[in-house]
Amino acid sequence: MYAAVDAIVAEGIASIVETCRYLSVNRTAFYAWRHSEPTVTEENDAALAPLIRVIFRKHKRRYGVRRIARELRKRELTCSERRVARVMKTLGLRAIQPKSFVPKTTDSRHRLGYSPNLLLEAKSPDRCDEVWLGDITYIGLSDGTFCYLSVLMDLFSRKIVGWSMSSRMKAGLVCDALKMAIWQRRPKAGLIHHSDRGSQYASKVFRKLLRINGIQGSMSRKGDCWDNAVVESFFGSLKQERVQWRNYQTRYEAQQDVLQYITMFYNSHRLHSYLEYKSPNQYEAVMAKKRKVA
């Protein structure tokens, strides 16, 4: 408010007395503010502000207080989250807020049969390639049509290990994502593949692919999608941080952009609070090193 009074007076719009009276500002307090020297805290905040702005813009409004604070610590600039929040508020910086996950029942009206929910009895994975989660989402194109994205996430590291995109939501979509994940990860027999009860995951060709590679099929209970909430969270991040800012003309354009988001940002650089503020790639590397030492 004091800065506003100062600006109005500087423009010659009104006198200090008139402006303070109109804005209900105490004149004595205004004069004290005008002639005061900045505190040490204010000077430190001012010095930190440009770097916070650079980090915020670099990550395209995706990083909030906690992740920016972690990024600063990596650069050997230790400061509290409260301080980062104060500077961001002063700069008017607000991170993108993804929508809360709301489970939706998958259309599972088919006669292909269902796999049991193996996650109900299984313990939380303590290493990579013990549990993979599969799911499908849609991405809109500029002409009003859609393409469909299938992903596989490693539940331990939250890394996207396989993905596929198509103009049709058929069994081949999820098969291609699984083939990519198998080729990249070479999992041992016994891995659990968990998904919803969709017909793509219940198809004969997909079940055969699981069986050939020694993978156990698992599905959520009817009307219960909470087991796949972490994948839904990824889809929320993808759409809030990337897709909604794009205007894809073709499926190929959407495919290349999503591929870049997954490989160049999400897997490599996006910090996860669940992973001790590491990216999936960093977390896997750290955990692998710990196991070697042990």
DOKOLNU-408229 format. One record per residue (C-alpha): residue number from 0; z, y, x; residue in one letter. Coordinates in steps of 0.02 Angstrom, whole numbers, plus 50000, padded with zeros to 5 digits. Layout:
NUM	Z	Y	X	A
...
//
This chain:
0	50000	50000	50000	M
1	50041	50118	50144	Y
2	49870	50085	50221	A
3	49790	50126	50053	A
4	49882	50293	50046	V
5	49828	50331	50224	D
6	49646	50292	50184	A
7	49645	50401	50027	I
8	49721	50548	50121	V
9	49599	50526	50266	A
10	49453	50534	50144	E
11	49519	50701	50078	G
12	49527	50634	49901	I
13	49706	50691	49875	A
14	49858	50751	49970	S
15	49999	50638	50030	I
16	50115	50706	49895	V
17	49989	50676	49756	E
18	49938	50504	49818	T
19	50116	50443	49841	C
20	50164	50505	49669	R
21	50013	50423	49587	Y
22	50039	50255	49676	L
23	50230	50261	49659	S
24	50254	50253	49847	V
25	50409	50325	49931	N
26	50353	50470	50042	R
27	50492	50447	50168	T
28	50448	50263	50188	A
29	50264	50308	50206	F
30	50299	50433	50346	Y
31	50409	50305	50434	A
32	50269	50176	50424	W
33	50140	50302	50486	R
34	50238	50345	50643	H
35	50312	50175	50681	S
36	50261	50067	50828	E
37	50201	49887	50794	P
38	50332	49753	50821	T
39	50311	49611	50947	V
40	50277	49490	50803	T
41	50141	49604	50733	E
42	50060	49619	50905	E
43	50063	49430	50930	N
44	49990	49401	50757	D
45	49852	49527	50793	A
46	49810	49437	50956	A
47	49804	49268	50867	L
48	49700	49327	50719	A
49	49527	49322	50802	P
50	49551	49142	50860	L
51	49610	49086	50689	I
52	49459	49169	50611	R
53	49343	49080	50735	V
54	49420	48908	50697	I
55	49413	48942	50510	F
56	49229	48989	50517	R
57	49185	48848	50637	K
58	49245	48720	50511	H
59	49162	48810	50365	K
60	49323	48846	50267	R
61	49375	48662	50273	R
62	49531	48686	50380	Y
63	49692	48750	50303	G
64	49858	48801	50382	V
65	49910	48631	50448	R
66	49744	48584	50528	R
67	49721	48756	50606	I
68	49897	48746	50678	A
69	49854	48576	50754	R
70	49691	48645	50823	E
71	49786	48788	50906	L
72	49909	48667	50984	R
73	49764	48569	51058	K
74	49715	48732	51143	R
75	49893	48748	51210	E
76	49935	48889	51091	L
77	50093	48828	51006	T
78	50138	48919	50846	C
79	50218	48873	50682	S
80	50126	48836	50521	E
81	50219	48982	50443	R
82	50143	49100	50570	R
83	49968	49031	50543	V
84	49993	49050	50355	A
85	50049	49231	50378	R
86	49898	49276	50484	V
87	49777	49187	50367	M
88	49851	49280	50219	K
89	49830	49445	50310	T
90	49648	49402	50350	L
91	49616	49344	50172	G
92	49566	49168	50228	L
93	49584	49027	50103	R
94	49526	48849	50136	A
95	49423	48752	50012	I
96	49538	48654	49897	Q
97	49466	48484	49846	P
98	49496	48431	49668	K
99	49633	48305	49635	S
100	49579	48126	49619	F
101	49560	48071	49438	V
102	49523	47885	49418	P
103	49379	47839	49304	K
104	49347	47667	49235	T
105	49193	47585	49309	T
106	49066	47515	49187	D
107	49098	47331	49219	S
108	49020	47260	49062	R
109	48929	47115	49141	H
110	48943	46925	49146	R
111	48933	46901	49334	L
112	49118	46864	49355	G
113	49253	46958	49450	Y
114	49345	46930	49613	S
115	49537	46932	49616	P
116	49627	47086	49680	N
117	49679	47027	49854	L
118	49761	47194	49896	L
119	49903	47159	49775	L
120	49975	47027	49892	E
121	49905	47086	50059	A
122	50010	47190	50179	K
123	49946	47358	50241	S
124	49822	47331	50383	P
125	49888	47363	50558	D
126	49720	47360	50645	R
127	49535	47395	50612	C
128	49420	47281	50513	D
129	49553	47195	50409	E
130	49513	47285	50245	V
131	49355	47379	50198	W
132	49343	47481	50039	L
133	49175	47503	49953	G
134	49122	47628	49820	D
135	48972	47724	49752	I
136	48947	47907	49704	T
137	48801	48015	49651	Y
138	48724	48169	49732	I
139	48620	48290	49632	G
140	48448	48354	49688	L
141	48370	48522	49649	S
142	48250	48448	49521	D
143	48393	48383	49414	G
144	48379	48202	49470	T
145	48509	48103	49569	F
146	48521	47991	49719	C
147	48663	47870	49749	Y
148	48774	47848	49901	L
149	48867	47687	49941	S
150	48999	47688	50079	V
151	49119	47568	50162	L
152	49282	47637	50231	M
153	49400	47548	50350	D
154	49570	47561	50265	L
155	49665	47563	50430	F
156	49573	47707	50516	S
157	49491	47790	50363	R
158	49326	47782	50459	K
159	49163	47766	50363	I
160	49091	47608	50442	V
161	48938	47584	50332	G
162	48834	47685	50210	W
163	48671	47682	50114	S
164	48578	47799	49997	M
165	48448	47760	49865	S
166	48367	47831	49709	S
167	48426	47677	49613	R
168	48601	47607	49591	M
169	48556	47424	49616	K
170	48636	47283	49715	A
171	48526	47324	49865	G
172	48619	47490	49885	L
173	48787	47407	49920	V
174	48707	47266	50019	C
175	48627	47390	50139	D
176	48793	47478	50167	A
177	48879	47311	50202	L
178	48741	47256	50322	K
179	48760	47417	50420	M
180	48949	47395	50432	A
181	48932	47214	50490	I
182	48802	47260	50620	W
183	48908	47404	50687	Q
184	49080	47323	50683	R
185	49052	47134	50702	R
186	49210	47092	50603	P
187	49301	46926	50619	K
188	49305	46804	50474	A
189	49439	46840	50345	G
190	49403	47024	50321	L
191	49438	47085	50143	I
192	49302	47186	50056	H
193	49379	47278	49907	H
194	49284	47372	49773	S
195	49286	47412	49588	D
196	49218	47289	49459	R
197	49041	47359	49459	G
198	48893	47242	49436	S
199	48824	47285	49609	Q
200	48977	47208	49692	Y
201	48977	47059	49573	A
202	48792	47018	49599	S
203	48740	46851	49672	K
204	48650	46930	49820	V
205	48804	47031	49870	F
206	48924	46884	49850	R
207	48808	46779	49957	K
208	48809	46912	50093	L
209	49000	46911	50091	L
210	49006	46721	50099	R
211	48883	46706	50243	I
212	48986	46827	50349	N
213	49155	46752	50308	G
214	49213	46904	50208	I
215	49333	46889	50061	Q
216	49280	46981	49904	G
217	49414	47079	49810	S
218	49404	47188	49655	M
219	49520	47309	49566	S
220	49601	47259	49403	R
221	49515	47313	49242	K
222	49533	47500	49215	G
223	49630	47523	49378	D
224	49540	47617	49517	C
225	49691	47672	49617	W
226	49657	47543	49753	D
227	49500	47642	49796	N
228	49583	47814	49788	A
229	49558	47843	49975	V
230	49370	47822	49956	V
231	49371	47937	49805	E
232	49463	48062	49915	S
233	49322	48049	50043	F
234	49193	48080	49907	F
235	49292	48232	49852	G
236	49294	48301	50029	S
237	49108	48267	50051	L
238	49061	48359	49892	K
239	49183	48504	49914	Q
240	49148	48532	50098	E
241	48963	48491	50107	R
242	48862	48443	49954	V
243	48910	48590	49842	Q
244	48848	48712	49975	W
245	48677	48629	49987	R
246	48521	48630	49878	N
247	48435	48465	49919	Y
248	48250	48462	49879	Q
249	48224	48277	49917	T
250	48325	48119	49939	R
251	48277	48115	50123	Y
252	48351	48290	50148	E
253	48513	48237	50062	A
254	48517	48077	50163	Q
255	48502	48167	50330	Q
256	48633	48296	50285	D
257	48759	48168	50223	V
258	48727	48063	50379	L
259	48766	48214	50488	Q
260	48925	48251	50390	Y
261	48988	48072	50411	I
262	48945	48047	50594	T
263	48960	48221	50669	M
264	49108	48287	50570	F
265	49206	48166	50461	Y
266	49218	48018	50581	N
267	49221	48123	50740	S
268	49315	48284	50706	H
269	49399	48294	50535	R
270	49587	48286	50556	L
271	49683	48173	50436	H
272	49868	48198	50401	S
273	49880	48010	50368	Y
274	49813	47977	50544	L
275	49940	48090	50630	E
276	49814	48233	50626	Y
277	49679	48138	50719	K
278	49500	48101	50671	S
279	49457	47919	50628	P
280	49369	47896	50795	N
281	49515	47971	50891	Q
282	49641	47866	50795	Y
283	49547	47704	50828	E
284	49536	47746	51014	A
285	49722	47787	51026	V
286	49775	47629	50934	M
287	49659	47520	51039	A
288	49735	47593	51198	K
289	49912	47561	51134	K
290	49871	47379	51099	R
291	49801	47356	51275	K
292	49958	47429	51352	V
293	50067	47317	51243	A
//
